[in-house]
Amino acid sequence: MDVYTVLVAPLITEKSTLASEVGNQVVFRVHPQANKVSIKNAVEALFDVKVKQVRTIQYIGKHRRVGRSQGRKAAWKKAYVTLRDGDRIDFFEGA
């Protein structure tokens, strides 16, 4: 899997901001078939940092209903990436 397809997008929420301030972690939305090793390699290659630990979470798509029609939201995967001390990834520089 290509390093550009492993990482889908960074997740910027209150919980991920707190994790970055307290635990030096960055949260990404990743490809559902990506494993921890490929996530680690992608982050190290794209952002030029050293990764200490990767934790992943699978989210199962929920059933949704609009009127008579039913559907299902897509399943997705989230990764908490812990960086080495001294390394940092800033998504909003100068803001």
PyMOL CGO cylinders between C-alpha atoms (Angstrom):
from pymol import cmd
from pymol.cgo import CYLINDER

trace = [
    CYLINDER, 0.00, 0.00, 0.00, 1.30, 3.46, -0.92, 0.3, 1, 1, 1, 1, 1, 1,
    CYLINDER, 1.30, 3.46, -0.92, 2.15, 5.91, 1.89, 0.3, 1, 1, 1, 1, 1, 1,
    CYLINDER, 2.15, 5.91, 1.89, -0.25, 8.46, 0.41, 0.3, 1, 1, 1, 1, 1, 1,
    CYLINDER, -0.25, 8.46, 0.41, -3.20, 6.07, 0.54, 0.3, 1, 1, 1, 1, 1, 1,
    CYLINDER, -3.20, 6.07, 0.54, -2.55, 4.87, 4.11, 0.3, 1, 1, 1, 1, 1, 1,
    CYLINDER, -2.55, 4.87, 4.11, -3.26, 8.23, 5.74, 0.3, 1, 1, 1, 1, 1, 1,
    CYLINDER, -3.26, 8.23, 5.74, -6.65, 9.61, 4.71, 0.3, 1, 1, 1, 1, 1, 1,
    CYLINDER, -6.65, 9.61, 4.71, -6.80, 12.78, 6.83, 0.3, 1, 1, 1, 1, 1, 1,
    CYLINDER, -6.80, 12.78, 6.83, -5.80, 14.17, 10.21, 0.3, 1, 1, 1, 1, 1, 1,
    CYLINDER, -5.80, 14.17, 10.21, -8.59, 14.29, 12.77, 0.3, 1, 1, 1, 1, 1, 1,
    CYLINDER, -8.59, 14.29, 12.77, -8.83, 17.67, 14.50, 0.3, 1, 1, 1, 1, 1, 1,
    CYLINDER, -8.83, 17.67, 14.50, -11.24, 17.37, 17.42, 0.3, 1, 1, 1, 1, 1, 1,
    CYLINDER, -11.24, 17.37, 17.42, -11.18, 18.45, 21.05, 0.3, 1, 1, 1, 1, 1, 1,
    CYLINDER, -11.18, 18.45, 21.05, -10.08, 14.98, 22.12, 0.3, 1, 1, 1, 1, 1, 1,
    CYLINDER, -10.08, 14.98, 22.12, -7.25, 14.82, 19.57, 0.3, 1, 1, 1, 1, 1, 1,
    CYLINDER, -7.25, 14.82, 19.57, -6.07, 18.32, 20.48, 0.3, 1, 1, 1, 1, 1, 1,
    CYLINDER, -6.07, 18.32, 20.48, -5.90, 17.29, 24.13, 0.3, 1, 1, 1, 1, 1, 1,
    CYLINDER, -5.90, 17.29, 24.13, -3.99, 14.13, 23.17, 0.3, 1, 1, 1, 1, 1, 1,
    CYLINDER, -3.99, 14.13, 23.17, -1.46, 16.18, 21.22, 0.3, 1, 1, 1, 1, 1, 1,
    CYLINDER, -1.46, 16.18, 21.22, -0.90, 18.59, 24.12, 0.3, 1, 1, 1, 1, 1, 1,
    CYLINDER, -0.90, 18.59, 24.12, -0.69, 16.00, 26.90, 0.3, 1, 1, 1, 1, 1, 1,
    CYLINDER, -0.69, 16.00, 26.90, 0.65, 12.82, 25.31, 0.3, 1, 1, 1, 1, 1, 1,
    CYLINDER, 0.65, 12.82, 25.31, 2.50, 14.06, 22.19, 0.3, 1, 1, 1, 1, 1, 1,
    CYLINDER, 2.50, 14.06, 22.19, 0.05, 12.11, 20.00, 0.3, 1, 1, 1, 1, 1, 1,
    CYLINDER, 0.05, 12.11, 20.00, -1.41, 12.81, 16.58, 0.3, 1, 1, 1, 1, 1, 1,
    CYLINDER, -1.41, 12.81, 16.58, -4.73, 11.32, 15.41, 0.3, 1, 1, 1, 1, 1, 1,
    CYLINDER, -4.73, 11.32, 15.41, -5.31, 10.27, 11.80, 0.3, 1, 1, 1, 1, 1, 1,
    CYLINDER, -5.31, 10.27, 11.80, -8.16, 8.74, 9.84, 0.3, 1, 1, 1, 1, 1, 1,
    CYLINDER, -8.16, 8.74, 9.84, -6.51, 5.85, 8.00, 0.3, 1, 1, 1, 1, 1, 1,
    CYLINDER, -6.51, 5.85, 8.00, -7.34, 3.32, 5.29, 0.3, 1, 1, 1, 1, 1, 1,
    CYLINDER, -7.34, 3.32, 5.29, -9.41, 0.42, 6.73, 0.3, 1, 1, 1, 1, 1, 1,
    CYLINDER, -9.41, 0.42, 6.73, -6.89, -2.22, 5.55, 0.3, 1, 1, 1, 1, 1, 1,
    CYLINDER, -6.89, -2.22, 5.55, -3.84, -0.36, 6.90, 0.3, 1, 1, 1, 1, 1, 1,
    CYLINDER, -3.84, -0.36, 6.90, -1.93, -2.06, 9.71, 0.3, 1, 1, 1, 1, 1, 1,
    CYLINDER, -1.93, -2.06, 9.71, 0.20, -0.51, 12.45, 0.3, 1, 1, 1, 1, 1, 1,
    CYLINDER, 0.20, -0.51, 12.45, 3.49, -1.03, 10.62, 0.3, 1, 1, 1, 1, 1, 1,
    CYLINDER, 3.49, -1.03, 10.62, 2.28, 0.63, 7.42, 0.3, 1, 1, 1, 1, 1, 1,
    CYLINDER, 2.28, 0.63, 7.42, 0.83, 3.55, 9.43, 0.3, 1, 1, 1, 1, 1, 1,
    CYLINDER, 0.83, 3.55, 9.43, 4.15, 3.99, 11.24, 0.3, 1, 1, 1, 1, 1, 1,
    CYLINDER, 4.15, 3.99, 11.24, 6.12, 3.93, 7.97, 0.3, 1, 1, 1, 1, 1, 1,
    CYLINDER, 6.12, 3.93, 7.97, 3.75, 6.41, 6.30, 0.3, 1, 1, 1, 1, 1, 1,
    CYLINDER, 3.75, 6.41, 6.30, 3.91, 8.94, 9.16, 0.3, 1, 1, 1, 1, 1, 1,
    CYLINDER, 3.91, 8.94, 9.16, 7.71, 8.70, 9.36, 0.3, 1, 1, 1, 1, 1, 1,
    CYLINDER, 7.71, 8.70, 9.36, 8.09, 9.12, 5.60, 0.3, 1, 1, 1, 1, 1, 1,
    CYLINDER, 8.09, 9.12, 5.60, 5.63, 11.99, 5.14, 0.3, 1, 1, 1, 1, 1, 1,
    CYLINDER, 5.63, 11.99, 5.14, 6.34, 14.10, 8.23, 0.3, 1, 1, 1, 1, 1, 1,
    CYLINDER, 6.34, 14.10, 8.23, 10.02, 13.27, 8.95, 0.3, 1, 1, 1, 1, 1, 1,
    CYLINDER, 10.02, 13.27, 8.95, 9.43, 12.28, 12.60, 0.3, 1, 1, 1, 1, 1, 1,
    CYLINDER, 9.43, 12.28, 12.60, 10.06, 9.13, 14.64, 0.3, 1, 1, 1, 1, 1, 1,
    CYLINDER, 10.06, 9.13, 14.64, 7.03, 7.14, 15.80, 0.3, 1, 1, 1, 1, 1, 1,
    CYLINDER, 7.03, 7.14, 15.80, 7.07, 5.53, 19.23, 0.3, 1, 1, 1, 1, 1, 1,
    CYLINDER, 7.07, 5.53, 19.23, 3.70, 3.70, 19.21, 0.3, 1, 1, 1, 1, 1, 1,
    CYLINDER, 3.70, 3.70, 19.21, 0.59, 3.26, 17.05, 0.3, 1, 1, 1, 1, 1, 1,
    CYLINDER, 0.59, 3.26, 17.05, -2.85, 2.36, 18.40, 0.3, 1, 1, 1, 1, 1, 1,
    CYLINDER, -2.85, 2.36, 18.40, -5.75, 1.70, 16.03, 0.3, 1, 1, 1, 1, 1, 1,
    CYLINDER, -5.75, 1.70, 16.03, -9.52, 1.71, 16.45, 0.3, 1, 1, 1, 1, 1, 1,
    CYLINDER, -9.52, 1.71, 16.45, -12.11, 0.24, 14.08, 0.3, 1, 1, 1, 1, 1, 1,
    CYLINDER, -12.11, 0.24, 14.08, -15.42, 2.08, 13.77, 0.3, 1, 1, 1, 1, 1, 1,
    CYLINDER, -15.42, 2.08, 13.77, -18.33, 0.03, 12.45, 0.3, 1, 1, 1, 1, 1, 1,
    CYLINDER, -18.33, 0.03, 12.45, -20.76, 1.83, 10.16, 0.3, 1, 1, 1, 1, 1, 1,
    CYLINDER, -20.76, 1.83, 10.16, -24.09, 2.58, 11.80, 0.3, 1, 1, 1, 1, 1, 1,
    CYLINDER, -24.09, 2.58, 11.80, -27.52, 1.98, 10.28, 0.3, 1, 1, 1, 1, 1, 1,
    CYLINDER, -27.52, 1.98, 10.28, -29.25, 5.18, 9.24, 0.3, 1, 1, 1, 1, 1, 1,
    CYLINDER, -29.25, 5.18, 9.24, -32.77, 5.82, 8.06, 0.3, 1, 1, 1, 1, 1, 1,
    CYLINDER, -32.77, 5.82, 8.06, -34.24, 8.76, 6.15, 0.3, 1, 1, 1, 1, 1, 1,
    CYLINDER, -34.24, 8.76, 6.15, -37.95, 8.38, 5.66, 0.3, 1, 1, 1, 1, 1, 1,
    CYLINDER, -37.95, 8.38, 5.66, -38.61, 4.96, 4.16, 0.3, 1, 1, 1, 1, 1, 1,
    CYLINDER, -38.61, 4.96, 4.16, -35.14, 4.36, 2.81, 0.3, 1, 1, 1, 1, 1, 1,
    CYLINDER, -35.14, 4.36, 2.81, -32.53, 2.68, 4.96, 0.3, 1, 1, 1, 1, 1, 1,
    CYLINDER, -32.53, 2.68, 4.96, -28.80, 2.72, 4.58, 0.3, 1, 1, 1, 1, 1, 1,
    CYLINDER, -28.80, 2.72, 4.58, -25.55, 2.25, 6.36, 0.3, 1, 1, 1, 1, 1, 1,
    CYLINDER, -25.55, 2.25, 6.36, -22.72, 4.67, 7.03, 0.3, 1, 1, 1, 1, 1, 1,
    CYLINDER, -22.72, 4.67, 7.03, -19.29, 3.54, 5.93, 0.3, 1, 1, 1, 1, 1, 1,
    CYLINDER, -19.29, 3.54, 5.93, -16.96, 1.81, 8.38, 0.3, 1, 1, 1, 1, 1, 1,
    CYLINDER, -16.96, 1.81, 8.38, -13.67, 3.58, 9.05, 0.3, 1, 1, 1, 1, 1, 1,
    CYLINDER, -13.67, 3.58, 9.05, -10.46, 3.32, 11.04, 0.3, 1, 1, 1, 1, 1, 1,
    CYLINDER, -10.46, 3.32, 11.04, -8.69, 5.76, 13.34, 0.3, 1, 1, 1, 1, 1, 1,
    CYLINDER, -8.69, 5.76, 13.34, -5.06, 5.70, 14.48, 0.3, 1, 1, 1, 1, 1, 1,
    CYLINDER, -5.06, 5.70, 14.48, -3.44, 7.35, 17.51, 0.3, 1, 1, 1, 1, 1, 1,
    CYLINDER, -3.44, 7.35, 17.51, 0.24, 7.88, 16.68, 0.3, 1, 1, 1, 1, 1, 1,
    CYLINDER, 0.24, 7.88, 16.68, 2.58, 8.60, 19.61, 0.3, 1, 1, 1, 1, 1, 1,
    CYLINDER, 2.58, 8.60, 19.61, 5.66, 10.55, 18.61, 0.3, 1, 1, 1, 1, 1, 1,
    CYLINDER, 5.66, 10.55, 18.61, 9.14, 10.46, 20.11, 0.3, 1, 1, 1, 1, 1, 1,
    CYLINDER, 9.14, 10.46, 20.11, 10.00, 13.21, 22.63, 0.3, 1, 1, 1, 1, 1, 1,
    CYLINDER, 10.00, 13.21, 22.63, 11.08, 16.33, 20.79, 0.3, 1, 1, 1, 1, 1, 1,
    CYLINDER, 11.08, 16.33, 20.79, 9.21, 15.50, 17.56, 0.3, 1, 1, 1, 1, 1, 1,
    CYLINDER, 9.21, 15.50, 17.56, 6.06, 17.38, 16.67, 0.3, 1, 1, 1, 1, 1, 1,
    CYLINDER, 6.06, 17.38, 16.67, 3.57, 17.69, 13.81, 0.3, 1, 1, 1, 1, 1, 1,
    CYLINDER, 3.57, 17.69, 13.81, 1.79, 21.05, 13.52, 0.3, 1, 1, 1, 1, 1, 1,
    CYLINDER, 1.79, 21.05, 13.52, -1.23, 21.25, 11.24, 0.3, 1, 1, 1, 1, 1, 1,
    CYLINDER, -1.23, 21.25, 11.24, -1.98, 24.92, 11.99, 0.3, 1, 1, 1, 1, 1, 1,
    CYLINDER, -1.98, 24.92, 11.99, 1.30, 26.79, 11.94, 0.3, 1, 1, 1, 1, 1, 1,
    CYLINDER, 1.30, 26.79, 11.94, 1.16, 30.52, 12.57, 0.3, 1, 1, 1, 1, 1, 1,
    CYLINDER, 1.16, 30.52, 12.57, -2.51, 30.49, 13.58, 0.3, 1, 1, 1, 1, 1, 1,
]
cmd.load_cgo(trace, "trace")
